[in-house]
Structures are given as C-alpha cells and as structure tokens.
Amino acid sequence: MLGDIIIEEERYTMKRWWRCLLIVALAGLVWGSSTSGIADEKDRYAQLTPKYRKWLTEEVCWIITPQEEEEFLRLKSDTNRERFIEGFWEKRDPNPLTRENEYRDEHYQRLEYANRYLAVGSTRKGCLTDMGRVYILLGKPDDRDHTYSSNIVLPYEIWHYFKSPAPGLPPGMRIMFYRRFGAGEYLLFDPLFDRNRIFISRIRQWEFISPEQIRDVLGLEFTQAYSGIAPGYSTGFSSQIVEELRDPTWLKETIVSQVRSVPETGVVVDYTFDIFALSFEQVNIPTEEGFYQCHFNIEIPSEQITLKEEEDKLLGKVKFLGSISDSKGMTIARLEETAFLELSKEDYPAKQHYNLSLRWRADLVPGEYNLNLLSFDKLGRGQGKVEHTFTVDELRADRWLLSDIALGYKAVKANREMVEKGLPFTFGEYAIYPQGDATFRRGRGVMVAAELLAPEGWMPEEEPVTLVLSVEKGGEKKVLTSVPLSGIEGGGRRMVFFDSISTETLPPGEHTISLEVVNLSGELLIAEQKRCTLVDQPIEYGKFIINAQRGVDPVHLEYLFGLQYFLKGEYLKALPHLETAALKKPEELSYQVMFIKNLVVLDRLSRAEELVKGLRAKFPHDPQVLLIEATLLAKREHFAEALSRYEEVVKGGFTSAEIYNAMGMLYLNLKNNTKAREAFQRSLEIDPSQPEIKKLLEQIKGNYYK
C-alpha cells in the first residue's frame, strides 16, 4: 500500500517558509500515471534480440543495478551491447591481473545450479525462484535440512550458513523456504509476517490451534529458524534481511562497490547500514464497544533520508513494514507503506529539517502485544526499527477509565472525512498532530488530549468530579487548569481536550504532564501522565505525514475483533463478533467461513451444518465451502458424503497433495484400498517428496488395512 503524504507546515521561527515542496504521492499517480509509459517499457525489452533479453532478464537480473539496466536499454546496436556486457564484467572482476574473472565464473556456476536444481514445483526457471535468487546472491549453503510432506506437515527446507555469508550478515544464518499448501515452488519465509500455520496441512490445521502445538510437531530446527534468521536476531531484523533478499535493489549497488575477492562462499557484499534516529509514540484510546484504538507515530529526520537527483528534482523513497502480534506469536495487524518524496532543488534548503512522520492506527482487543516496525531507505543505507511490548487493558464498566495522554504541537477540527477514514490521532472532534519525541519550544502552546470513560451507574449530579491538569518538575507540581466534568453520563465517553496550554512560565527541561479525575473530597479516581521536554531553541514542526490507516468499516472491525479473539484461543469471545460480521454481510464469504470455523472448534456442529447448507445454496461450487462441508461430514463419520465433496473440489480444478491425502484416508475408512492407493498415488504425482505417504502405500499393498 502506498502512503498518502500530507505536508504540515508551521511558521514558528522568523524564517519565511517557501512553498510546499512535497507533492502528494497517491498510488494512482505514482504507479499508474500513464499506461503508455508501461507500454513503452515493454517495447524497450521487446526490441532486444532473444540473446540480450535473456542476458538482462535471467542471467544478471539479480546483480545488475537499476542505473546499469537503464543504460543497457538505451543502447541501439548489438555492438554497443557487447561492449556494455564486457565492461559490466570488468567492473566486477576482483583481480584484473589474472585471465579469469572469478566473479563472473562463480556467478554462472550459481546460475547453472539454480536452473538445474532449484526449479522444484515451479513453472519458471530456477534462477527466477526465491531459492534461485538467494543461491545466486549468497552462494551455496553449508548445510540443508529437508522436511518432506506428511499427513500433517507440509514440505519446507532450511539453508544454513555457518559462517557469515557476507560482511554485515551474522554467522549461523538459517533461511527457510516453504511450499504454499504443499505444492508449487518453494517460497522465502519471513519470520515477521508469515505464520507457522502455513507449515501444517489445511486438512489437519484444526488439530493444532496454538503455536506451541505446531512447533512441537515441527521440531527444534523449525523453531529456531522460525524465531529469527540467526541466533539473537529479532523477527524484525530478520524480516529486514528477507526483504533485501526479495528486492535486492540495494544489494545490487553494493555488489558493484564492495566486490574485493571471491572466497569459497562466493561474492563478498557489504550489508552494513546506517541506523535511523527514530522517535516513537503510542496512545491507546478505549472505546465503549470494548476495544482500543491504538495510535502510533514514528518519525525519521528527513536529513537522514537519501535523496537522489533526477533532472531538476530530488527523489526519496522510504519503506515501512510493521506487524502487531499477540502473546502467542499470532500476527494481528500488518503494515506496509511506501513514502515517495519528490522535492524541488530550490525549495529543499527550506524544508530539509522536516521529519517524515508515519501515523498508524490498529484496533485491538485487550491482551499483551508486540509491535515490530521496520523502516529502510530504498535509495540509501539507512534503516531503523521499533520493537515495543505493550498491554491493552481489560475494560471494566464499574470503574473510571482514562486513555493515554496525547501531546501535540497543533490541533484542528476533525472533518467528516477524517472521522470516516479513521485517521490516526483523531480524538472525537479534533485531530491532534503529535511531536515524535515530545519536545516543544518553551513559550509555545501545547495541545493536550485524552478520552475518558465514566463507570456504569455514575450520576454526575450526585457525585460531581473535576478534571485537573498539572505539570511537575523536580518534585514541584503546578496546577495549570481545573474544570468540572460535564457533558457525560454513567457509562458514557467524552473527549478531554485542552487547547494550547501555556508553557511560558515553565523552566526548560523534562516535565511530567498529569491529568487527574478527583471527586469533591479530593479523592483521586484515576490519573494518567505523559513526559515532555521544553527547550528554548527554535524547533522545526513541519512534517511529511503518512497516514497509514484508511477507511474504517465497522462490520470489518467486528470481523477483526473476532479474528483476534480466535487467534488467541478465546473462541467464546470471538463468537459474537464473528457472528455479527457474518450476519451483517452475508455476501462476504470470508466472514461466513471464519464464523463456521469458530463453531467447529466449539463443537457446535449443528449450527455449522446449517450455515454450510446456506452457503452451498449461494456458492454451490466454491472450494472453501466444499472443503468445510467435507470436514464436517468427516467429523460426523459420513465418509462417503465427505468423499463426494472432495471429488467435486477436484473436478473443479482445485487439487493439492493434501486433498488427495484426505481422500485416501477416507477411502481407508471405507475399506476401499484400491481407491485409497489411487488417491495417494495422485498425491505423490503432485509432491513426490512424501516418505510417509510412500510408506502408507507399501502398507496398503501388504494388505495392512482390512
């Protein structure tokens, strides 16, 4: 998803700011500005003869830089192309004094191996697969662990690099590949974004609900590789390396500049990078519906972002990847945003100190969570991460509840579009603009916002309370304002907003802002605190803003809450949310399927069967519906009927080794060894690497099942 960039400009210092220099980067404008441009790009490849097209798109596609590729495509004659190729390899020759070009020889050996051995299950050449790309970039692994298909576990492979395969990469690397649904080519596994459930057969997934159960089945090697790409490496940093292996634009640049020698493991590449000086803020807002709106603000100083010159512009590109997982390791929310910066050279000096601000919102049910967020400069060497553990508290109707405090340098009235889109840091009627490190210029007003929930049964007339805003430094507390609480009833919610509190009389340094709710007798009912820093020097408040949250569909939120509870194993709590989503949007098949899965786990088979019957009427040939029905029938021991559903799925063109294995097991239950043997043989045709199925076939031939 591409980030919509908004420019917020503050005229605080005496300097007169120039025009806005960042052009809003909308997805359609960035990628789809001209269909003719796409056609022209295709024509440029089409003009190449097969020899040179193959060289560009297969032989060197993982090591040629974008600039080199552009230069090659501009050439008009084969003579010039041959000269270019000669220079391409000369540039990469680690020892020009010898006749051999060790880099080129090593590269073509890797290319040949990838094409011969790494195209398993793929319709593409091996060099174009994930395995082929990693092999070409990092060389032959020191060891490889294979796990073949069984009735439970899908095939996967782990590559071990005992020594560091390149400077900047850790020793003990373990790169994992898996086959989606047990078929097709091997795909690169991302420890941050891919779930361990993808390694379990879809037919057997409901037997292994928790990550612990799955890891027990898959074993120690899997657990280690699943946890990180190397010992001591977090899933966040592991994901950074995986991202570079998937999109090696930066690696291509470093290959050219860092080739020094070719040891046994292959080409030496410098993977070191600069660390972004990130600032991070989180604000959790409770809602009357029982969940929390969690708002995140991550800022990067723009002077740390690489800008490359193109004609009369300066261009930058920063990618953000993030995830929120629960205490069991299940991914609850994901983020993928790319910020495209386009600046004029004339205006750059005035805006060079603006921060790039990513604002994200995720709606979460109570629980323990881990946030992993990565950012990396796609045109330079800057990278950064945020790893943060936080708790979303249980909401209780019998007590006061106050959200985290949000401090901002600016607040505006939230319009209808802001509310409908559910933009981050939108509090009731106002949108707050946070300052990443909570540092403000002394003397300038600071906005304070929070959300307050009153307990059920509270009567404001009988039990009046007061809101007290104060600031504390060095043990000295100063009340800034105190106002009676109004406009809220028992069980209700109200935004608390203080517009531009004065800081002129406060000394510079770190302060603690406190918001308290007290009754007439002075008893403290609830309080929240937030630290901030006041300084005397001018502060740049201009921002390049990316709002990662898009429109919020309340029905989809119900589905997400149900899914969160389901993944946490709290199936009874998940039930009303999934049911609400399924009832309000019966046309959304994914809502119906998830609701039925929850019913199956709760062993409410009659209701599940009733719903499946309705889905069969609406979606008579959908494989998801047929597979769910087959599962229910098998659970009821209606083996023949379950088989008929699988056969219908297969006739519809949806086949996999797991489906044939399930059919084989059903045939065995029906004492039909001949049909069982045929089903298992079909499974092995799709995936020959299934030793347990081969063993089962031998048992059938030996009349094991009677």
C-alpha positions in Angstrom: 0.0 0.0 0.0 1.4 3.4 -0.9 1.3 6.2 1.7 -0.6 9.4 1.0 1.7 12.1 2.1 0.5 15.3 3.7 2.6 18.3 4.4 2.1 20.1 7.7 4.0 23.4 7.8 4.5 25.5 11.0 5.7 29.1 10.7 7.2 29.4 14.2 10.7 30.7 13.6 11.5 34.0 12.0 12.4 32.3 8.7 9.8 32.8 6.0 8.9 29.3 4.7 8.8 28.8 1.0 6.1 27.0 -0.9 5.2 23.4 -0.1 7.8 21.2 -1.7 6.5 17.7 -1.3 3.9 16.6 -3.9 1.2 14.3 -2.6 2.2 10.8 -3.6 -1.1 9.0 -4.4 -0.9 5.4 -5.5 -2.6 6.0 -8.8 -0.3 9.0 -9.6 2.9 7.2 -8.7 2.3 3.8 -10.4 -0.4 4.5 -12.9 0.2 7.9 -14.2 0.5 6.7 -17.8 -0.4 3.4 -19.4 1.6 4.4 -22.4 4.7 4.5 -20.1 4.1 0.9 -19.3 3.7 0.0 -22.9 7.0 1.9 -23.8 8.8 -0.1 -21.1 7.6 -3.3 -22.6 8.7 -2.1 -26.1 12.2 -1.4 -24.8 12.6 -5.1 -23.8 10.9 -6.3 -26.9 13.4 -4.5 -29.1 16.2 -6.7 -27.7 17.1 -9.9 -29.5 16.5 -13.1 -27.5 20.2 -13.3 -26.6 20.3 -9.9 -24.9 16.8 -10.2 -23.5 17.8 -13.4 -21.8 21.1 -11.8 -20.5 19.2 -8.9 -19.0 16.1 -10.7 -17.6 17.6 -14.0 -16.5 21.4 -14.1 -16.4 22.1 -10.9 -14.5 18.7 -9.8 -13.3 19.7 -10.2 -9.6 23.1 -8.3 -9.8 22.6 -5.6 -12.4 21.8 -2.2 -10.9 18.8 -0.1 -12.0 21.1 2.5 -13.5 23.0 -0.1 -15.5 19.8 -1.7 -16.7 18.5 1.7 -17.8 21.8 2.4 -19.7 21.6 -1.0 -21.4 18.1 -0.5 -22.6 19.1 2.8 -24.2 21.7 1.1 -26.4 20.7 0.9 -30.1 23.1 -1.6 -31.5 24.3 -5.1 -30.6 27.9 -3.9 -30.9 27.3 -1.4 -28.1 25.5 -4.0 -26.1 28.5 -6.4 -26.4 30.8 -3.6 -25.2 28.5 -2.9 -22.3 28.5 -6.6 -21.2 32.3 -6.7 -21.4 32.5 -3.6 -19.2 29.9 -4.9 -16.9 32.0 -8.0 -16.0 35.3 -6.0 -16.0 33.8 -3.7 -13.3 33.1 -6.7 -11.2 36.4 -8.5 -11.7 38.1 -8.8 -8.3 41.5 -9.4 -9.8 42.0 -7.8 -13.2 45.6 -9.1 -13.3 44.5 -12.7 -14.0 42.9 -14.1 -17.1 39.9 -15.4 -15.2 37.1 -13.2 -13.9 36.4 -15.1 -10.7 33.2 -13.2 -10.0 31.7 -14.0 -13.4 32.7 -17.6 -13.3 31.2 -18.0 -9.8 28.1 -16.2 -10.9 27.5 -18.5 -13.9 28.1 -21.6 -11.8 25.4 -20.5 -9.4 23.1 -19.7 -12.2 23.5 -23.1 -13.8 22.9 -24.8 -10.4 19.8 -22.8 -9.7 18.3 -23.6 -13.1 19.1 -27.3 -12.8 18.2 -28.0 -9.2 16.1 -25.1 -7.8 13.0 -25.1 -10.0 11.2 -27.7 -8.0 7.4 -27.3 -8.4 7.9 -24.1 -10.4 6.8 -23.2 -13.9 9.7 -20.7 -14.0 13.4 -21.2 -14.4 15.2 -21.9 -11.2 17.2 -18.7 -11.3 13.9 -16.7 -11.1 12.6 -18.5 -8.0 13.1 -17.4 -4.4 15.6 -20.3 -3.9 17.4 -19.4 -7.0 17.7 -15.7 -6.1 19.1 -16.5 -2.6 21.6 -19.0 -4.0 22.8 -16.5 -6.6 23.2 -13.7 -4.1 24.6 -15.7 -1.1 26.1 -18.8 -2.7 25.9 -22.5 -1.7 24.7 -23.0 1.9 26.9 -25.0 4.2 24.0 -27.4 5.1 20.4 -28.0 4.0 17.6 -29.6 6.1 14.7 -31.1 4.1 11.4 -31.9 5.6 9.1 -33.7 3.2 5.3 -33.8 3.2 3.4 -36.0 5.6 -0.2 -36.2 6.6 0.4 -33.3 8.9 3.5 -31.3 7.9 3.9 -29.6 4.5 7.3 -29.6 2.9 9.9 -27.0 3.8 13.6 -26.5 3.6 16.2 -24.7 5.8 19.5 -23.4 4.4 22.3 -23.0 7.0 25.2 -20.6 6.6 27.6 -21.5 9.4 29.9 -18.6 8.6 28.8 -15.1 7.7 27.9 -15.4 4.0 28.7 -11.7 3.6 30.1 -8.8 5.7 27.4 -7.4 7.9 25.4 -10.6 8.0 25.5 -12.8 11.1 27.1 -16.2 11.3 24.7 -19.1 11.9 22.1 -17.8 9.3 19.2 -20.1 8.6 17.0 -19.2 5.7 13.7 -21.1 5.4 11.6 -21.9 2.3 8.1 -23.4 2.2 5.6 -24.6 -0.4 2.2 -23.0 -0.1 -0.4 -25.6 0.5 2.3 -28.2 0.0 2.6 -27.6 -3.8 4.2 -25.2 -6.2 7.7 -23.7 -5.9 9.5 -23.0 -2.7 8.9 -19.5 -1.3 11.1 -17.5 1.0 9.8 -17.5 4.6 9.6 -14.2 6.5 9.8 -14.7 10.3 7.9 -11.4 10.9 4.9 -11.8 8.5 4.5 -15.5 7.8 2.7 -17.7 10.3 3.8 -21.1 11.4 0.4 -22.4 10.4 1.4 -22.3 6.8 3.6 -25.4 7.5 0.6 -27.5 8.6 -1.8 -29.3 6.2 -5.0 -27.4 5.8 -6.9 -30.7 6.4 -5.3 -31.0 9.8 -5.0 -27.4 10.9 -7.8 -27.6 13.4 -6.0 -30.2 15.4 -3.2 -27.7 16.0 -4.6 -24.5 17.3 -1.8 -23.0 19.3 1.7 -22.0 18.0 3.2 -24.3 20.8 1.4 -27.3 19.4 2.6 -26.6 15.9 6.2 -26.1 17.0 6.1 -29.3 19.0 5.1 -31.1 15.7 7.7 -29.3 13.6 10.6 -29.7 15.9 13.7 -27.8 17.1 15.2 -26.9 13.8 12.0 -25.4 12.7 11.5 -23.5 15.9 15.0 -21.9 15.7 14.5 -20.9 12.0 11.0 -19.6 12.7 12.2 -17.4 15.5 14.8 -15.5 13.6 17.2 -15.7 10.7 20.2 -16.1 13.1 20.7 -16.6 16.8 19.9 -13.5 18.7 18.3 -11.8 15.7 14.8 -10.5 16.3 12.0 -11.2 13.9 12.1 -7.5 12.9 15.8 -7.5 11.8 15.3 -11.0 10.2 12.5 -9.5 8.1 14.8 -6.7 7.0 17.2 -9.2 5.6 14.5 -11.2 4.0 13.1 -8.0 2.4 16.5 -7.3 0.9 16.8 -10.8 -0.5 13.3 -10.4 -2.1 14.0 -7.0 -3.5 17.8 -6.8 -3.8 18.0 -3.2 -5.3 20.4 -2.1 -2.6 22.4 -5.3 -2.8 22.9 -4.7 -6.5 24.5 -1.4 -5.7 26.8 -2.8 -3.0 27.9 -5.7 -5.2 29.4 -3.3 -7.6 31.1 -1.1 -5.0 32.1 -3.8 -2.5 33.5 -6.7 -4.6 37.0 -7.3 -3.3 37.6 -11.0 -3.6 35.8 -14.2 -4.2 36.2 -16.7 -1.3 34.7 -20.2 -1.2 31.3 -19.0 -0.2 31.2 -16.6 -3.2 30.9 -12.9 -3.8 31.5 -10.6 -0.9 28.9 -8.0 -0.3 28.8 -5.3 2.4 25.4 -5.5 4.2 26.2 -2.8 6.8 23.7 0.0 7.1 23.2 3.3 9.0 20.7 3.4 11.8 17.8 5.9 11.6 17.3 8.1 14.7 13.7 7.1 15.1 11.3 8.7 17.6 8.2 6.7 18.6 4.9 7.5 20.4 1.9 5.3 21.2 -1.5 6.4 22.5 -4.2 3.8 23.4 -7.8 5.0 23.3 -10.5 2.9 24.9 -14.0 2.7 23.3 -17.4 2.0 24.6 -17.5 -1.1 22.4 -14.9 -2.8 24.4 -11.8 -2.5 22.2 -9.0 0.0 22.0 -7.9 2.3 19.2 -4.1 2.1 19.3 -2.4 5.1 17.6 1.3 5.0 16.7 3.6 7.8 15.5 7.1 7.1 14.1 9.3 9.9 12.9 12.5 10.0 10.9 14.5 13.2 10.5 14.4 13.9 6.7 18.1 14.8 6.6 18.8 11.1 7.2 16.9 10.1 4.1 18.8 9.7 0.9 17.7 12.0 -1.9 18.8 11.2 -5.5 19.0 13.8 -8.2 16.8 13.3 -11.3 16.6 16.3 -13.7 15.5 19.3 -11.6 14.1 17.2 -8.7 15.3 15.3 -5.6 13.6 12.0 -5.1 13.4 9.8 -2.0 11.8 6.5 -1.1 11.3 5.0 2.4 9.5 1.8 3.0 7.8 0.8 6.3 6.9 -2.7 7.3 5.2 -3.5 10.6 3.3 -6.1 12.5 1.5 -6.4 15.8 1.4 -9.9 17.3 -0.2 -11.3 20.4 1.4 -13.1 23.3 1.2 -16.4 21.3 3.0 -15.0 18.3 0.0 -14.8 16.1 0.0 -11.8 13.8 -3.0 -9.5 14.5 -2.3 -6.5 12.3 0.1 -5.7 9.5 1.5 -2.5 8.0 3.2 -2.0 4.6 3.6 1.6 3.4 6.0 3.3 1.0 6.6 7.0 1.1 7.7 8.6 -2.2 9.3 12.0 -1.7 9.7 14.5 -4.6 11.3 17.8 -3.9 12.4 20.7 -6.0 16.1 21.7 -5.6 15.1 25.3 -5.0 12.9 24.6 -2.1 15.0 21.8 -0.5 17.0 24.1 1.9 13.8 25.5 3.5 12.4 22.0 4.1 15.4 19.9 4.8 14.8 19.6 8.5 11.2 18.4 8.2 10.5 15.0 9.9 8.9 12.1 7.9 6.0 11.0 10.2 4.3 7.7 9.8 1.0 7.5 11.7 -0.7 4.2 12.0 -3.8 3.0 13.9 -4.7 -0.5 14.8 -7.9 -1.5 16.7 -7.1 -4.2 19.3 -9.0 -6.2 21.9 -7.5 -6.5 25.5 -4.3 -8.5 25.7 -0.5 -8.5 25.5 1.0 -7.4 22.2 4.4 -7.0 20.5 5.0 -4.3 17.9 7.7 -4.7 15.3 8.2 -1.9 12.8 11.0 -1.6 10.3 11.9 1.4 8.1 14.5 1.4 5.4 15.8 3.9 2.9 15.3 2.2 -0.5 17.8 4.6 -2.1 20.4 4.6 0.6 21.8 2.7 3.6 19.5 4.0 6.3 17.4 1.5 8.3 15.6 1.6 11.6 13.4 -0.5 13.8 10.9 -0.2 16.7 10.4 -3.2 18.9 7.8 -2.5 21.6 5.8 -4.6 24.0 2.5 -3.2 25.3 -0.6 -4.1 27.2 -4.2 -3.3 26.2 -6.2 -3.4 29.5 -9.5 -5.1 30.1 -12.3 -2.6 30.1 -14.4 -2.6 33.2 -17.8 -1.0 33.3 -17.6 -0.4 37.1 -14.7 2.0 37.2 -13.3 5.2 35.6 -11.1 4.7 32.6 -8.7 7.3 31.1 -6.8 6.9 27.9 -3.1 7.7 27.4 -2.4 11.4 27.0 -1.6 12.7 23.6 0.5 15.9 23.3 0.6 17.8 20.1 2.0 20.9 18.5 -1.2 21.5 16.7 -4.9 20.5 16.7 -7.6 21.0 14.1 -11.3 20.3 14.0 -11.8 16.9 12.5 -13.9 17.0 9.4 -16.2 14.2 8.3 -13.6 12.7 6.0 -11.1 12.4 8.8 -13.6 10.6 11.0 -14.8 8.2 8.3 -11.3 7.3 7.3 -10.4 6.7 11.0 -7.2 8.7 10.7 -4.7 8.2 13.5 -4.7 10.6 16.4 -8.3 11.7 15.7 -10.0 12.3 19.1 -13.7 12.9 18.9 -14.0 16.4 17.3 -10.3 17.0 17.0 -7.2 15.7 15.1 -4.0 16.1 17.1 -0.6 16.5 15.5 1.9 14.7 17.7 5.6 15.7 18.1 7.6 12.5 17.8 10.0 13.0 20.7 7.5 15.1 22.7 9.9 18.1 22.6 8.4 21.5 22.4 9.6 25.1 22.3 9.2 26.8 25.7 6.6 29.6 25.4 4.7 27.9 22.7 1.3 26.3 23.4 1.0 22.5 23.8 -2.2 20.6 22.9 -3.4 18.0 25.4 -6.0 15.4 24.5 -7.3 12.2 26.1 -10.5 10.1 26.2 -12.5 9.5 29.4 -15.0 6.7 30.1 -17.3 7.0 33.1 -18.4 4.0 35.1 -21.8 2.5 34.7 -24.3 4.0 37.2 -22.3 7.1 37.9 -24.6 10.1 38.5 -22.9 13.5 37.8 -25.5 15.4 39.8 -24.9 13.3 42.9 -21.2 12.7 42.5 -19.6 15.7 40.7 -16.0 15.3 39.7 -13.3 17.7 38.5 -10.6 17.4 35.8 -7.2 18.6 37.0 -4.3 19.3 34.5 -1.0 19.8 36.2 2.8 19.8 35.4 5.6 18.5 37.6 9.3 19.1 37.5 11.8 18.1 40.2 9.1 17.2 42.7 7.3 20.6 42.3 3.8 20.3 41.0 1.9 23.2 39.4 -1.8 23.1 38.5 -2.4 24.5 35.1 -6.1 24.3 35.0 -9.0 22.7 36.8 -12.5 22.3 35.4 -15.7 20.5 36.5 -16.5 17.5 34.4 -19.7 17.9 32.3 -21.3 16.5 29.2 -21.0 12.9 30.2 -23.3 10.3 31.9 -22.6 7.0 33.6 -21.1 4.5 31.1 -20.5 7.3 28.6 -17.4 8.6 26.8 -16.0 12.1 26.5 -13.0 13.6 24.8 -10.9 15.7 27.1 -9.1 18.5 25.2 -7.0 21.4 26.4 -6.2 23.8 23.6 -2.8 25.3 23.7 -1.8 25.3 27.3 0.8 27.9 28.1 4.4 27.0 28.8 5.9 30.5 29.1 6.4 30.4 32.9 7.8 26.8 32.9 11.6 26.3 33.1 13.3 24.4 30.3 14.0 20.6 30.8 11.9 17.5 31.3 8.4 17.8 32.7 5.6 15.4 33.6 2.1 16.4 32.4 -0.7 14.9 34.6 -4.4 14.6 34.0 -6.4 13.6 37.1 -10.1 12.9 37.9 -10.9 13.8 41.5 -14.2 14.0 43.5 -15.3 16.8 45.8 -13.5 15.3 48.8 -10.2 15.4 46.8 -10.1 11.6 46.3 -8.2 10.6 43.2 -10.3 8.4 40.9 -8.0 7.9 38.0 -4.9 9.6 36.6 -2.6 9.5 33.6 0.9 11.0 33.0 3.0 11.9 30.0 6.5 13.2 29.9 7.7 16.0 27.6 10.7 18.3 27.2 10.7 22.1 26.9 13.6 23.8 25.1 14.5 27.4 24.4 15.9 26.9 20.9 13.7 27.0 17.8 12.0 23.7 16.8 11.0 22.6 13.4 7.4 21.5 13.5 6.9 20.9 9.7 6.1 17.2 8.9 5.9 15.0 5.9 2.9 12.9 7.1 1.9 9.4 6.0 -1.5 8.3 7.4 -1.4 4.5 7.2 -4.9 3.9 8.3 -7.6 4.0 5.6 -11.4 4.0 5.9 -12.8 2.0 8.9 -15.7 -0.3 8.1 -17.5 -1.1 11.4 -18.5 -4.6 10.1 -15.0 -5.4 9.1 -13.9 -4.2 12.6 -16.2 -6.8 14.1 -14.6 -9.4 12.0 -11.1 -8.3 13.0 -12.0 -8.4 16.7 -13.5 -11.9 16.3 -10.4 -13.0 14.4 -8.1 -11.6 17.2 -10.0 -13.5 19.9 -10.0 -16.6 17.7 -6.2 -16.5 17.2 -5.8 -16.0 21.0 -7.8 -19.2 21.5 -10.7 -17.3 23.2 -13.4 -18.8 21.0 -16.4 -17.9 23.1 -15.3 -14.2 23.0 -14.7 -14.5 19.3 -18.2 -15.9 18.6 -20.4 -12.8 18.9 -18.0 -10.7 16.8 -17.7 -13.2 14.0 -21.4 -13.8 14.1 -22.2 -10.1 13.8 -19.9 -9.8 10.8 -21.3 -12.9 9.2 -24.9 -11.7 9.7 -24.4 -8.1 8.6 -22.5 -9.0 5.5 -23.7 -12.4 4.3 -22.2 -11.8 0.9 -18.7 -11.8 2.4 -17.7 -15.4 2.1 -14.6 -14.9 4.3 -16.8 -13.7 7.2 -19.0 -16.8 6.9 -16.1 -19.2 6.6 -14.4 -17.8 9.7 -17.6 -17.9 11.7 -18.2 -21.6 10.8 -14.6 -22.5 11.7 -15.2 -21.0 15.1 -18.4 -23.0 15.5 -16.5 -26.2 14.6 -13.8 -25.5 17.2 -16.6 -25.0 19.8 -18.1 -28.3 18.6 -21.4 -26.6 17.6 -21.7 -28.8 14.6 -25.5 -28.4 14.1 -25.3 -24.7 13.7 -22.2 -25.0 11.5 -24.0 -27.6 9.3 -27.0 -25.3 9.0 -24.8 -22.4 7.8 -22.8 -24.6 5.4 -26.1 -25.6 3.9 -27.0 -22.0 3.2 -23.5 -21.3 1.8 -23.9 -24.3 -0.5 -27.1 -22.7 -1.9 -25.3 -19.4 -2.6 -21.9 -20.7 -3.5 -22.5 -24.3 -4.8 -19.1 -24.8 -6.3 -16.8 -22.7 -4.1 -13.9 -24.9 -2.9 -13.8 -23.2 0.5 -17.4 -24.2 1.2 -17.0 -27.7 -0.2 -13.9 -28.3 2.0 -15.6 -27.0 5.1 -18.6 -29.3 4.4 -16.2 -32.2 3.8 -14.6 -31.6 7.2 -18.0 -31.5 8.9 -19.1 -34.7 7.2 -15.9 -36.5 8.1 -16.3 -35.3 11.7 -19.7 -36.9 11.7 -18.1 -40.0 10.2 -20.2 -39.7 7.0 -17.1 -40.7 5.0 -18.8 -41.4 1.7 -20.5 -38.0 1.6 -17.3 -36.3 2.6 -15.6 -38.0 -0.3 -18.2 -36.7 -2.7 -17.4 -33.1 -1.7 -13.6 -33.7 -2.2 -14.3 -35.2 -5.6 -16.4 -32.1 -6.5 -13.5 -29.9 -5.5 -11.1 -31.9 -7.6 -13.4 -31.8 -10.6 -13.5 -28.1 -10.3 -9.7 -28.0 -10.9 -8.7 -27.3 -7.2 -6.2 -30.0 -6.4 -3.4 -30.4 -3.9 -1.4 -33.2 -2.3 -3.3 -32.6 0.9 -6.7 -33.0 -0.7 -5.7 -36.4 -2.2 -4.2 -37.5 1.1 -7.5 -36.7 2.8 -9.4 -38.6 0.2 -7.1 -41.5 0.7 -7.7 -41.6 4.4 -11.4 -41.5 3.8 -11.2 -44.4 1.4 -9.2 -46.4 4.0 -12.1 -45.7 6.5 -14.4 -47.1 3.9 -12.2 -50.2 3.4 -11.6 -49.3 -0.2 -7.9 -50.0 -0.5 -7.8 -49.7 -4.3 -9.2 -46.2 -4.3 -7.1 -45.2 -1.4 -4.0 -46.4 -3.3 -5.1 -44.3 -6.3 -5.6 -41.2 -4.2 -2.2 -41.5 -2.6 -0.5 -42.1 -5.9 -2.1 -38.9 -7.3 -0.8 -37.1 -4.2 2.7 -38.3 -4.9 2.4 -37.2 -8.5 1.9 -33.7 -7.2 4.6 -33.9 -4.5 6.9 -36.9 -4.8 8.7 -35.9 -1.6 6.3 -37.6 0.9 8.0 -40.6 2.6 5.2 -41.2 4.9 2.7 -41.5 2.1 5.1 -43.8 0.3 5.3 -45.9 3.4 1.5 -45.9 3.7 1.2 -47.2 0.1 3.5 -50.1 0.9 1.3 -50.9 3.9 -1.8 -50.9 1.7 0.0 -53.2 -0.8 0.8 -55.5 2.1 -2.9 -55.7 2.9 -2.2 -53.7 6.1 -5.7 -52.3 6.2 -8.5 -54.8 6.1 
